[in-house]
Amino acid sequence: MNRIVLSVPALLPLLGGMALLLTSLFSPWAEKIRTARHLSWYVEGITLLNSVVLWWLIVCAGKEDSFVLFGLFGELKVMFCLDTMGKVFAGLISVLWPLAVLYSFEYMGGEPRQATFFSYYLMTYGVTAGIALSGNLMTLYLFYELLTLATFPLVLFPMTKEAVRASRKYLYYSIGGAAFAFLGLVFVLSFSATGNTRFLPGGILDLAAAESRRNTLLFIYVLAFFGFGVKAVVFPCHKWLPLATVAPTPVTALLHAVAVVKSGAFAILRLTYFSFGAAFIKGSWAQWVIMAAAMVTILYGSTMAVREVHWKRRLAYSTISNLSYILLGASMLSPAGLAAALSHMVFHAFMKISSFFCAGAVMHQTGKTYIYELDGLGRKMPITFGCLTAASLSLIGIPLFAGFISKWNLVNAAFLQGMEQAAKGKMGLICFGAAAVLLYSAFMTAIYMLSVLIRAYAPAEKADSRMAAKAGEEGARQDRMTVPANEKAVQDPSWMMLVPLLVFTVVIIGFGIHSQPLMEFLTAIGGDGA
């Protein structure tokens, strides 16, 4: 295999997005590319081609294959490599991105700045692929920073007062997180046994040298955890995410399901298992700190989701909770914990993007953004709410849906870790407490997801005036589309929106019924990493 191909999935969408942005601004034939037909062929073509290249690499690339794009100085190199863990993330984004782009064509129809929107949408694909293909911590950090620059204009896109406020908060949080993550990069390089920051199962620290500075390195690891945790929305670094729901639904869906939050979780998995190493952290105070942070975030996110009446913000708090499921699995520092974390990273992506796209379809067709406005829509939009039902039952963790598999794995990993710690005379209660937190969150998820479905399928006779008053006038300004003049005309959107929803539903049910091959693959990764 020509190793230069490893750089293509990162560079192709980046260059294609830049070309589209420059063309739409300066080229004399800019009006052509602005038309829906030309724009859709260009954007979807590059997206599909990039996904094909990613799948070719997943099948053909060996974990030892690497390509150095350029070197900064010394051992700081931008290097691409695709090991088994990278293949999980690469495979995930290669499936979701073409479907998200297809959905976006209808959702963004009529917007005056579509070329600008899709240029950054393409570039975000390239940056996320760069994170999946990062061969060392230096490359991961570089693309982590680029992800902020690529997604900032997407959050800002509506150009409303709320969008400006949300994009600024997102930028401030991301810059602060990047500073903490940079400290992790510096110390990993300083104590690396290999002299570089290349990812290796079990970590790359020189344990003899690191032992003399153990507490310092553990402190730096915790800082880096919270640094990368900004994008993984760990409490208290989460506040930017609910505000970011002012962005168009195709953006928020990717922010919450694939690009930003999953990149943050993926970076933490890399940092923990492939840079510092599980053996170095396990049993230390740092392990209990990150485990406690994940548990607090799960409790906070699921509780706030029940209280929230704005539909997209409710899903945002759900994301805050569910992302820390992944981090909770990672914090167990065991093969079972890593495998469980990876399974939830995959399954949650499909569940959450489907949920957001269902919300976006309702907003696009009706202009309704609050829970109390959804009465009776389940009968008018049966396909949309049918897909939402599958995603909701999966998020709750009902058997025969994908979410049950990952939650079962997480609870099982927590009990195994608890028994191991108790047998050694160490703190096993926190691990048993983690299982209890997961069960509490499942109960809260049932409340905040089923309440939406109950309103849609079995509406109350009168609107909930108390909830409407609580929402106030904010709903009139935020995320509003044109409401059809005739409410009876409300129906499911066109095939561009429905095809992605149906595909996600099939995947959610398919993995719920038959996940064994994937779990065997993820278990092998867990055994290597931990």
N, C-alpha and C positions, 0 to 999 in steps of 0.2 A: 504494500500500500504506500502511495506517495503521502508522506507525513504532512505535507503542506495543506492537505485537505482538512486537517484538524482545525485550521484557522478559518475555514470558509463559513461555517454557521455563525460565527461571531461577526465576521467582516462583511458578508453579503448583505444582510439587512441594514447594517450600519451605513454602508456606502449607498445602498438603494434608498434609504430614508433621507440621507443627506442630499442625494441627487434630486429627489422629489421636492424637498424643501426649497432648494436653490432654483429648480425649474419653475416652481409655482410662483416664485418671487420675481425672477428676472428674465426668464426665457420668453421670446416672442410667441412661442406656441403653448404658453402656459394655460390659455383658455381651454385647449384640448384636454390637457391632463386633469383639468378641473371638472370636466364632465364625468358623470357617474360611471359611464361604461368604460372609458379609458382608464379612469382611476382604479376601478375594481379589478380590471384585468392586470394592471401593473402591480397593485399591492398583493392581491391573492396569488399572482404568479410567483412573485419573489418569496412569499410566505410558504407556498407549497414546495417550491424548489428547495428552500432551506430545510424544510421538514424531511424531504427525501434524502438530502445529504446527511442530516442527523441520523436517520434510520440506517443509512448505508454504513455510517461510522459505528453505530451501535452493534451492527452485525459483524463488521469486518475489522474494526480497530482492536488491537491488543492492548492490555493495560500498561505495557511497557513502551508502546509507541508514543512519541512526544514530538512536538515541534516548537522551537524557540522563535517567536516572532521578532523580538529584538531584546537587547540587554541594556539595562540602565547603567550599572557599574557593578563590578565584582560579581557576586552570585545573585544579584537582583535581576531576574529575567522574567519577561512576559512569555509564559510557556503554556502550550495547550497539550492536554492529555485526557484520555477518556477511559477511566477505570470503571469498575462495576458500579460503584456508588454514583459516579457521574452519569452513567448510562440511565439510572433511574430518573434523575432530574431531566436529562436531555430527552428521554422518551416521553416524559410527561408534557413538557412544553411543546414538543413537536406534534403531539396530538391535539392539544388544546388551542394552540395559536391559530391554525387555519380556520377552525370552527368559530373562534372569537372574531376573526376578521370578517367572516361571512355574516355573522350576526350584526356586526357593526355597520355594514353597508346599508341595511334598512334603518337601523336605529339612528344613524347620523344623516340619513337622507334629508335634504333641504338645508343642512347647515352651510353657511357661506364659506367656511374655512376648512373644508374637508381635506384638501391636500396637505395643509399644515398638520391637521390632526393625524392623518395616516402616516405622515413622514415620521413623526415621533413614535407612533405605534409600531412601525417597522423597526426603528432604531432600538426600541425597548426589547424587541425580540432578539436582536443581535447581542445586546448587552446581557440579557438573561442567558442566552446560549453561551456567552463567554464565561459566565459564572459556572455553568454546568461543566464546561470543558477546561476550567482552570486546572493547571497541573501543579501549581504551588500557591502558597498563601499570598505572595506578592501579586500574582495575576488575579486572584480572587478579590483582593482588596481594591485593585485598580478598577475592575468591572463593578464592584460594589459601589464605588464612588460614581462611576459613569451612570449607574442605574438611577441615582438621584437626579442627575442632570437630564436624563432622558424622560423621566416621568414627571418632573416638576412642571413642564409646560402642559402636560396632559391634565394635571390637577387644576392648573390655572385656566384651562381652555374656556370655560364659560364666561370668564372675565367679569364676574359679578363681585360684589363686595365680599360675599361669603367665600367665593373661590379664591380671592386674593388672600384673605385671612387664612384659609386652610392651606394654601400652597406655601405661605410664609412659615407657618408652624411646621409643616412637613420638612421644609428646607432646614429650619433651625435644628429640629430634632435630629435630622440625618447628618448634619455637619458635626453636631456634638457626638453622636454615636460613632462617626468615622474617626474622630480623634481618639476615642477609647480603643477602637479596633486597631488603630495604628500602633498603639503601645504594645498590643499583642504581637503584631508583626515584628516590631523591633526586638522584643525579648525572645521570640521564637528563633529569629535569626542569630541572636547573640549566644544562645545556649543550644543551638542545633548541633547534633552529632554528625550530620552530613555536610555542614558548612553552607547549606542553602535552606530554602523553605519548601522544598518539594513534599507533597503529601505522601505519607507512608502509613500503612495500617499499623496501629500501635503507637504512632507518634514519632517525632524526630528529635526529641530532646536528648541531650547527653545527660543521662540520669546521674552519673557520678558528679558532674559539675553542678547540675540542677539541685541536687540534694542539699548542697551547702547554702542555697538561696531559696529553699523550698517555699517558705511563707511568702516571700516577695513574688515568686513566680505564680503562686496560687492567687495572690491578690491581683496580679496583672491579668491572669486568666479570667477572674470574675469581672474585672473592668471590661475586658474584650468581649466577654459573654453579653454584658449589657450594651456594649457598643454595637455589636451585630444584632443584639436584641431589640434595638430601636425599630428596625424593619420587621422583626419578628414580633413586635408589639408586646414586649414584656412589661408588666407593671413595674414602675410608673412611667415607662417610656412609650405609652400607648396613645396618648391624647390626640395625636395627629390623625389617627385612622378614622374615627367617627366623623371628624370634620371633612375628611377627604371624600365623603360620599356626595359632596356637591358636584363632583366631576361626572361626566356622562357615564351611564351604566357600563359600557364596554371597558371604560378605564377602571372603574371601581371593581368590576369583576376580576380583572387581571391583577389589580393591586391586592385584593383580598384572597384570591385563589391561587395565583401562579407567580407573577413576576416579583413583586416586592416582598411580600411576607414570606413566601416560600424560599426566596433567595436568602432572607435573613436566617430562617431556620436551617437551610442547607449550609450556610456559612458556619453556624454554630456547631453543626454535626462535624463538619470538616475540622474546625478548630479543636474540638474536643477529642475526637477519635483519631485524627490523622496529623495533628500538629503537636499538641501537648501530650496526648495519649491518655487513655482511660486509666491505665495502671498508675500513672503519676497522680491523678486527681482522686481516684477512688478511696473512700474512707476518710478523706480530709474534710476540714471545715468548709472548703470551697464547694464540695459536692452537696452538702446540706444547704448551703446558701442558694445555689442555683435550683435545687429541687424545691426549696421553700418558695422561691420567686415564681417558679412555674405553677405551684399549687395556688398561691395567692392570686395569680393572674387568671387561672381557671375559675376560681370562686368569684372574683370580681366581674369578669366578662360575662359569665352566664347569668349572674344576678342582675347586672345592668341591662342585659338583653331583655329580661322579663319586664323591666320598668319602661323601656323605650317604646314609644308609639309611632315613631317614624320608621317605615319599613326598612329602608336601606341602612339606617343607623342601627336598627335592631340586628340586622345581619352583620354589621361591622363589629358590634360587641360579641356576637357569636364567633366571629373570626378571631377576636382577641382571646377568647376562651379556648377555641380549638387549636390555635397555633401553639399554645402552651401544652396541649396534649403531646405534641411532637417533642417539645423541650423537656417535658416530664419524662418521656421515654428515654431521651438522650441522657438525662441526669442520672439515670440508674446505672450507667457505665457498665452495662452487661451486654452480651450478645442478644439476649431476648429483648432488652430495652431498645437497642439500636434497630433491630428488625421491626419492632412495634412502632417506633418513631417513623421509620421509612414507610411502613404500610399506611399510617395515618396521613403522612405527607401526600401520598398518592391518592388515597380515597377522598380525603377532605377536599382536594383540588376539584374533583369532579362534583362532589356534593355542593360545594360553595359556589362554584361558577354557575352551576345549574340554578341554584337559588337566586343568585343575583340576576341572571338572565330572565328568569320568570318575573321577578320584580320589575326589571326593565321593560319587559313585554307589556305588562299591565300599565306602567307609566306611559309607554309609547302609544298604547291604544286608548287609554282613558284619562291620563293626566293625574291619576290618583297615587298619592305617595304615603298616606297614613293608613295604619291598620284599620281604624274605624271606618274607612271609606270603601273597604273591600266587600261589603255585604252583597252576596248574591252573584259575584263575578265568577265563581267556580262553574256556574251553569252556562254563562255566556262565553267563557274562554276555557272549554273543557280540556283541551290538549295542554295548554299552559299550566293549569292547576293540577292536571294529572302528573305532569313532570315535577311540579313543586311537591306534590304528595310523596313521590318516590324519594326526592332529595331530603325532605323533612324526616321521613321514617328512617332514612339512612343516618342522618345527623343525630337522631335520637339514639340509634343503636339497636333497632329492631332486627331480629334474625331474618335472613334471606336478603339483606341489603348490605352493601359494602361497609358501612359504618360499624356494623356489629363486629365484623372481623377485626378491624383495627382496635376498637375499644376492648374487645376480649383480649387481644394480644397485650395491650397496655396494662390491664388489670392483672393478667397472668404474670407479666414481667414484674409488676410491683410486688405481688405476693412472693415470687421467687426471690427477689432482692431482699424483701423483709425477712424471710426465713433464713437467708444466708447471713444477714447482719445479726439477727438474733442468735444464731448458732455461734457466732464469733464473740458474743457478749457486747456487741455494739448497738447503736441505735437502730432498731428494726421498726419501731413504732411509726417513724415518719414515712416509711414505705407502705405500711398498712394504711396510714392516713392518706397517702396518695390514692390508694384504691377507693377509699371513702369519698375523696374529693371528686373522682371520676364518676362515681355513682350519683353524687349530688348534682353534678353538672348535667348528667343524662336526664335527671328529673327536671331540672330547669329548662333544658332543651325541649323536652316534651311540652312544657307550658308555652314557651315563646314561639315554637313552630306550629303546634296544633291549634293555638288560638287564632292564627292566621287562616288555617284551613277551615276551622269551624265557622268563622265569619263568612268565608267564601262560599261554603256549601250549605250552611244552615244559619242564615242571617237573622239577627234579632229584628223584631217588628219596628223598633224605633232606634234611631242613631244614638250612639253613646255621646250625649251632649257634654258630659263631664270630660271625656277624653278630648273632644273637639276643642273645648275651652282651654284645656291644658296645652294643646298644640299651639294655640294662638294664631297669630298672623304669619308666623314664619313659613308655614307650608305654602302660602301664596307666592312666596319669593323663591323657594328652593325646589329644584328638580321638577318644575311644572312644565307639562306639555299642553298642547291644545286639547281640550276636552271635546269629544264629538258632540255635535248639536243634539243628536238623537241617541239617548243612552241605550235604546234597544238595538242600535246598530253596532254596539261593542261586540267584538269577536276576536278570535285568535289572530295573531299577526300572520304575515306571509311565510312562505317556506324558508326564507333566508334566516328567520329567527327560529322557526320550529325545528328545522333539521338539526342544528346544534343541540337543542334541548332534548330531542328524541335520542340522539347519539349518547348524550351524557346519561340519560335514564337507562339505556341499554347497558352501558358500562357499569353503572351503579348496581343494577340487578345482577349482571353477569358476574362481577367480582363477589357479590354477596352469595351467589350460588356455587361458584367454582373459583376460588382464589388460591388453591393449593400450589399450582406452578409458580405463581408470583411469590407466595410466601416462602417457598423453598429457595428461590433466588435471593430474597431479602434476608432470610436466615443465614445463608452462606456469607452474605456481606457482613451481617452482624458478627459471625464467628471470626471473620478476618479482622474487622475493625476493633473489636473488643478483646 
